[in-house]
């Protein structure tokens, strides 16, 4: 769902100017997955192995990114001879500084989609030690409270800058104004791990929660780039929708779970990281030569093919290297693989 929305946005499909909210689905899911894994590790061992966490994150994300950036560095000057920022774009993206680079320095100028990877990477850097600090001063069953409070404070922080009249793109791209989704997912993970009975109760009432799902198409169609309302309520609605979807499918049963478990959708989700990496230059090239319908028809399969090439070569090698840990337990390996 998230990658298709992002693709529609970048393809400039009519009525989907606001499909950039697909990234917020990614953020909530990422926060939920990562925090669930961290909490389960802490629950089992009483500590977090930071080196193991960062090593696994690096081997999952960096090889695919570096392959993409190397390909872009080689091909972009041939496809777009007028580009003069290829080296700079590649360097800023490789250093995961695209979020603040775009917000304040217009760099990277062409690889704009790198911003969300930088936001997530900054979350991975600061969240594990902060989570340990919260665990040291909070009863585990009440962990969701300070995490949710952080999400609320982050929303207030973003609202402050919107109220100050800061430019849309300066608020849109930054980690410190976009971490609400990951914190929302983290709060939900705290409930799922330490308040399982609450998650059971929420899942039992999922029919009363699913009414929120139609709100996502509403914000996608109703908000456009540059709309201050998107920075406030658009992001918030998308984050709540993502939370509802997680609640609805976490028990691996129900109509929504069955729909999202179709093999084609499962495969698309598995390839979503690679598709996100490769789709933007593909779409950018196609947009200059054909209408949006053809951009969709050709762009998504081509991006998926490049993602497959990456996944079944360098990514699978990196995943085998990542999982070559004598002390790891199989369930945790499966969970990290899913992340």
Secondary structure, 3 states (H helix, E strand, C coil): CHHHHHHHHHCCCCCCCCHHHHHHHHHHHHHHHHHHHHHHHHHHHCCCCHHHHHHHHHHHHHHHHHHHHHHHHHHHHHHCCCCCCHHHHHHHHHCCCHHHHHHHHCCCCCCCCHHHHHHHHHHHHHHHHHHHHHHHHCCHHHHHHHHHHHHHHHHHHHHHHHHCCCCHHHHHCCHHHHCHHHHHHHHHHHHHHHCHHHHHHHHHCHHHHHHHCHHHHHHHHHCCCCCHHHHHHHHHHHHHHHHHHHHHHCCCCCHHHHHHCCHHHHHHHHCHHHHHHHHHHHHHHHHCCCCHHHHHHHHHHHHHHHHHHHHHHHHHHHHHHHCCCCCCCHHHHHHHHHC
